Amino acid sequence: MSSSGIYQVAYYTMMMNLYNAMAVRIQRRWRGYRVRKYLFNYYYLKEYLRVVSETNDAIRCRRKKIASHGNQRKALEEFAEMKEREEKKANLEREEKKRDYQARKMHYLLSTKQIPGIYNSPFRKEPDPWELQLQKAKPLTHQRPKVKQKYSTSLTDWLACTSARSFPRSEILPPINRKKCQGPFRDITEVLEQRYKPLEPTLRVAEPIDELKLAREDLRRKEWLRNVNDNMFLPFSSYHKNEKYIPSMHLSSKYSPISHKEQFRSEDPKKWICDKDFQTVLPSFELFSKYGKLYSKAGQIV
Amino acid sequence: MSLLRPLLLDVVPTIQQTAALALGRLANYNDDLAEAVVKGDILPQLVYSLAEQNRFYKKAAAFVLRAVGKHSPQLAQAIVDCGALDTLVICLEDFDPGVKEAAAWALGYIARHNAELSQAVVDAGAVPLLVLCIQEPEIALKRIAASALSDIAKHSPELAQTVVDAGAVAHLAQMILNPDAKLKHQVLSALSQVAKHSVDLAEMVVEAEIFPVVLTCLKDKDEYVKKNACTLIREIAKHTPELSQLVVNAGGAAAVIDCIGSCKGNTRLPGIMMLGYVAAHSENLAMAVIISKGVPQLSVCLSEEPEDHIKAAAAWALGQIGRHTPEHARAVAVTNTLPVLLSLYMSTESSEDLQVKSKKAIKNILQKCTYLPALEPFLYDAPPNILKHVVGQFSKVLPHDSKARRLFVTSGGLKKVQEIKAEPGSLLQDYINSINNCYPEEIVRYYSPGYSDTLLQRVDSYQPLIN
């Protein structure tokens, strides 16, 4: 029906206008932020010019004073004084920091309700200034011994997402009673679950194909490390036997049992292009690795 | 000369010294006499006996070498060729400060001429010894050593780098605080010669913490100290915007502006150029120069200085300040400098350099100027190429500002615009058309030239209605 069509068009137009107006508001805020942060900040410029003019005035009146005294030495003295003042300030700050650190270390000397501390003797009229310092200081925690990480890239190291973008580490945890953000947002726990989902490697990646062979070689290597002498150690009872082993006729003839490879295929390694043979064991492919782990519900049996 | 030469070999030491002194004074006076000294083969003899005689002889011999070397590069090359540099460097290690001073002076004069001679002096190993000389307590020795280092460093960046590597900058920077005026002027000159070659060298000079001490030198009573301090600040500020920012943050802009105000003539030139360089780097720095009240001072320089090259520098600096944004152009225009610039451009007595620079400055400022009261005088007496820009600016501002339009009409600007003859299709004609489009047709016709004649013609041809 045409009338409902007209209403629909009008409604659609109204909604789009509303969305555009809201988008303009959002973009205005964002553009202002971006320009001020990355391109040009008018208030910063004003502040800078004010500071420059203040410095200029300071220099001008100092120079007027110098000119009126008419003596260059005064200028040097003033400059020396200024330097001294700055140095004194720096020294004071250093002392303050040192005292604060000491107070943090001695935090346990603070007096309790039952027992007055050593700086708060009952025979004094008022507590020692150190007492107040101790009250203000936060207790110092032990420095945990920094364990040097082994640099091995096995799979277990990657089970937690370590990239800074996916796991922004901050010193403080987010507050417990965080107010829910206004808007059509998902539940924050769901989002965090999804974001910090641990790695679920496929079967192919989780275990290498020739793990058994690698494990055998590993064992052999470890044992070789342990051995002092590479020669095989014969037991003492067989020490007098220094005869070579005489194989049986079956095994010493050249008509030995042939391997399956030779039985069915003739090979000539000199004609190979590269020096490796074909692989006989192939890696598995993932047919069912993503079963039940996708987000979409496509292909589900209804 | 042939009589003096055997006296140099006399047994009595006093005669030797006096003969050497006489030779030195002769060579000092005149170029030709110095050449005669060289031609008379006296130099090898001097150099040979320099190594073994007492300090008075050494001083006199070094004086002869200096007197010969100061006239021209060829004579200095002759001195180098006879192997004098090594003996002079040995003299620099002598414990008598007078001998050191004479040797350093001779080395300085030799190195002054060109880069090869400076390189020869450096290769002889003079620079570390000169740096040691600077640290000596005698003021005269310090002065001469500083001037020798300045002469070595001024030719090329490599030589300046050699001077810096010997650790001279720190000592020179400390000596800025010394009250002696001649010493300060040599020290400042040495630092500016080091800083002028490259950004790294300038940064090294700045790291020696010369700011804000240098700014107190700008207020010294001695003219040369002020000039050299301005030169040093200019050489530092001209390389990068960051260095200029450093100078401005330390209050350098105000100090230099005051210094310009208190000097006359050539001593102002480095300060003016420094302001120009600072303003050229960025618009924030140009704004900082403006708020430090630089523009009135520069316009004073422009109008009252007699020399053309100083005026050209002031015009250039004003152009750099005003070219960034309309705010800057307005700040320059309100001080009424634009008519002065125009008159300098038009006057036939100005040198070519001055004309070129003032034209560029006017163009740059006009392209951003929206301050109409300053532009109006230009309508009357500007030549056509500048008039084009002026009218262009009017055509940009007038369509948007109704008060300005009214003012334009009442002050007679519109009338003047109508009188401008422009070829149809040229840019000027486009601007005139856009100005005319801002006004109703009757006013445009009223002010067009010859309108009174056309009106009178209509009166003549009008037939009154007789009823």
Boltz contact constraints between the chains, C-beta under 6 A:
constraints:
  - contact:
      token1: [A, 49]
      token2: [B, 291]
      max_distance: 6.0
  - contact:
      token1: [A, 52]
      token2: [B, 288]
      max_distance: 6.0
  - contact:
      token1: [A, 53]
      token2: [B, 291]
      max_distance: 6.0
  - contact:
      token1: [A, 55]
      token2: [B, 251]
      max_distance: 6.0
  - contact:
      token1: [A, 56]
      token2: [B, 251]
      max_distance: 6.0
  - contact:
      token1: [A, 56]
      token2: [B, 254]
      max_distance: 6.0
  - contact:
      token1: [A, 56]
      token2: [B, 292]
      max_distance: 6.0
  - contact:
      token1: [A, 59]
      token2: [B, 251]
      max_distance: 6.0
  - contact:
      token1: [A, 59]
      token2: [B, 254]
      max_distance: 6.0
  - contact:
      token1: [A, 59]
      token2: [B, 255]
      max_distance: 6.0
  - contact:
      token1: [A, 60]
      token2: [B, 254]
      max_distance: 6.0
  - contact:
      token1: [A, 63]
      token2: [B, 219]
      max_distance: 6.0
  - contact:
      token1: [A, 72]
      token2: [B, 179]
      max_distance: 6.0
  - contact:
      token1: [A, 75]
      token2: [B, 216]
      max_distance: 6.0
  - contact:
      token1: [A, 76]
      token2: [B, 177]
      max_distance: 6.0
